């Protein structure tokens, strides 16, 4: 926790709040990748009588159009768009939810040092609930903020303005 990638010391004494992304930062992406690369395309292909390759192509094309929008992250949207029970697919794969190496220890160190730790994610609350049930994330941090609480993804600067004002964060 004392060294960043440039091998310079992180001034932890001057940092009171740590913002952490969830997927790919704290959590292994294998869970999400299995759902969106395997389970969803397979279920979509079955439901719509497509080949697996056709299903993947249609889903990838659709995802590319939505990237950076709230719908891209909304499980209810994907259920409606695909006619597949996407929430059930997430539940089915829940045993794949894992911390990245050292992430859990990092959270413990931050807590021990008295830092305010906020998970800031684009994951919608349905998706977060499954991950929280598996890893008790809410017990390990001070707050979990979903971009869905604001209605704008993290890719939008307005989200960060809202976040810093709403949670009294001095960047």
Secondary structure, DSSP 4 states (H G I P E B T S, - for coil): --B-TTSPBP-GGG--EEEE-SBTTTB-THHHHHIIIIIHHHHHHHHHT--HHHHHHHHHHHHHHHTTSHHHH-HHHHHHHH-S-HHHHHHHTGGG--BPTTHHHHHHHHHHTT-EEEEEES--HHHHHHHHHHH-GGGTSSEEEEHHHHTS-TTSHHHHHHHHHHTT---
